[in-house]
Amino acid sequence: MIKRTLCKDLYEEIERLERSIVELEEQIIELKTQLNMKTEEATSLYIENQNLRHKIEMLEKDSQTAH
């Protein structure tokens, strides 16, 4: 009887742990997706920043040659 109860408890714990693993795997996928989105956003902002710096440099050169 004790053996049967122990086995049942262990089986339930294994099932609980398996469900936890599945939940954690889903969270990992979601976090990876969010990370990829943030990486794309950072890359886009970097490119935009570089373009704006270039425009500022060109405007500064134009204003220097005008004077």
N, C-alpha and C positions, 0 to 999 in steps of 0.2 A: 504494500500500500504506500509506504513512504517513497519507494522507488518510483512508482507511478506518478505520485504527486510531484516529486522532484523533476521527473522528465517533462511533465506538463508545464511546470513553471519555467524550466529551461527552454522549452519549445516556444512558449509565449514571449520570453525575453528575446530569443532569436528573431521571432517575427517582428517584435517592436524595433529591434536594432536594424533589421532589413528595411523597415519603413523609414526609419531615421536616415539611413544611407540614401534612399531614394530621394527624400526631401533635400538632403544636403547636395546631392548631385544636381537637382533642379535649381537650387540656389546658386551653385557654382556656374551653371549655364547662364543664369540670369545676370550674375555679376560679370561674367566674361563679356556678355552682350553689352552691358553698361560700360565696361572698360573700353571695348572697341568703339562705342559711340563717342566716349570722351576723348579717345585718341584721335578719332577723325575730326572732332571739334577743335582740339588743340592744333592739329595740323592745319586745318582751315584758317584758324586765327593767326597762326604763324605766317602763312602765305599772305594773308591780308595785311598783316603788320609789315612784312617785307615790301609789299607793293606800295603801302603808304609811305614807308621810309624812302623808297625810290622816288615817289612823286614829290616829297618834300625836298629831297636833294636836287631834283630837276628845277623846282620852283626857286630854290635858293640860288642855283646857278643862273637862272634866267634873271632874277632880280639883281644879281651882282653884275651881269653883263649890261643890264639896262642903265646902271648908274655909272 
